[in-house]
Amino acid sequence: MTKNQLIEKVAKKSHLTKRAAQDAVNAVFDLIRDNLQRGEKTIITGFGTFLVRSRAARRGRNPQTGEAIQIPSKKLPGFTAGKTIKRQVR
């Protein structure tokens, strides 16, 4: 499902105009993104948790030369599904 398809379905299901649904969807995504930028997690009960995960620094290899390189640590966005959604998908 694309973002446009999501907006259309939200508009239809909640009896909103397409513009109002687009504003609502964008507001939710913006809030989740802002929380992740601050390093906070967003918990949506019954759906899941959006959080920032840290990946430790590690050694790797350059595939072209085989030379060992150091890969720096970094932070990545992550999502953990809640119990309710896990049960429904099973």
N, C-alpha and C positions, 0 to 999 in steps of 0.2 A: 504494500500500500504506500503510495506516495503522499507527500504532505498535502497536495491539492485534493487528493481523494479523501484524506482524513478531514479536511476542512469541509468538503461537500457532505460527508456523512454526519459530522457534528451539526452542520446547519440544518440538515433534514431531520435528524433525531431530536434536536432541541428547539425546532421551529424558529430558528434565527435566520437573519439574512446571511448571505455568504460572506459579506464584509464583517459582520459582527462575529461570525464563527471564526474567520481568519484572525481577527484581533484577539479572540479568546485563546486560540491555539498558539499564536505567537507569544502571548503573554505568559502562558504556561512554560513554553520552551525557554523564554528569556529568563524566567525566574529560576528554572533548574540550572541553566547555564551560569547565571550570576552566583548561585550558591556554590557550584563546582569551582568557579574562579576564586572564591574566597576560601576554598578548602572544606566547605561544609557539605554535609550530605542532605539529600532530600528524600524523605520517607513518604510514600503514598500508600496508605494502609489498604491492603487488599490487592495491591498491584506490585509494588517493589520498591527498591531503594537505589537511588543514583548516588554514587560516591566517587571520591578521588582515590585511586590506587597508586602506590609508589612501586616502581620497579627498581631493584637494586642495580648498582654498577656491576658489570661482569666482563669477562674476557671473551672475545670472539675471534673469528678468523676472516680475513679478506678472502673472498672466494676466488678472486683472480690470481692473487699471488701466494695465498696460503699463509701470509704473514699474520702473526697474532696482533690483535688490536684491543684497546680498552674501550668498551661501550659504556658511556656515562649513564648514571641513574636518571630517571625521569618520572614524571607523574602522568597518569592516564585516567580518563574518565571510565567509570565502570558501572554496571547495572547488575543487581541481584534480584531475581524474581521472588515475590512473596509466596507464602504457602498457598494462598487461595488460587493464584494464577497457575502455580505449578500443578495443583490438583486438576484444574480445568483443562490443561494442555495434555496431561497424561491420558 
